[in-house]
Amino acid sequence: MFGPTVTLHPEVQTIQSKLQAIVNLTNKVALDYSDGCRNTCILSSYALTHVLQQLGYDEAHPVRVQATVAPLDFSGGAILGSVERPREAAGPGMWHGHLTVAIGKQWLLDPTIDQANNPEWGSEARATPVVIRLPADFWTVSSHPYLPNVVMPVNGTWVKYKLHPRQVGFANARDARRSHWLPLANKILSMIHGLQNESCAVASEGARRVAGGERLAKAA
């Protein structure tokens, strides 16, 4: 009814967990960088693309989608970047589309899906940043405007994605300029490297304590 869900192999789940940590951090840093503004899909997606490429995900690239979010009980819903042409032009600095990041044809990352949340849905229905493994047919544009290509449950909501047939409208946006998104990307990378260094320090300290404990045990 809603499109295919994807069952993941344990090794793929590990990759997804790593990507989820990156997209969650992107959401957090972008929210602070933009003074609490959540509808920053172009800015955040370009920054995330650069971050991923710097981390070795060379095939990361922005991709335009239609995203649909609804509570699990379907008591409401919201569409970001509808494939139907808008009746009115977007306001200054705004865009009717929705931008995400793909890694090759395998993964879709959405750091700003939370902009679709509605307080009327209740606190238990809150979409959070998404990392989803893509089925092969995601890249086949459906002729039906509301047929999603992939769907997953996210924190009390259904989140559904469909590839937009027109991969245009964002590359010339102000937030797509390198001078706009690079400072955000650098902040994200700095935090990632800081967390990695902290993790290494903790691991090293743990190893030293284990080694010390083994020496004491042998001496006893």
Secondary structure, DSSP 4 states (H G I P E B T S, - for coil): ---------HHHHHHHHHHHHHHHHHHHHHHHHTTT----HHHHHHHHHHHHHHTT-TTEEEEEEEEEEEETT-S--EEES-SSPPSSPPPTT--SSEEEEEETTTEEEETTGGGG--GGG-TT-----EEEEPPGGGGS--SSTT--SEEEEETTEEEEEEE-S---SSTTSGGGSHHHHHHHHHHHHHHHHHHHHHHHHHHHHHHHHHHHHHHHHHH-
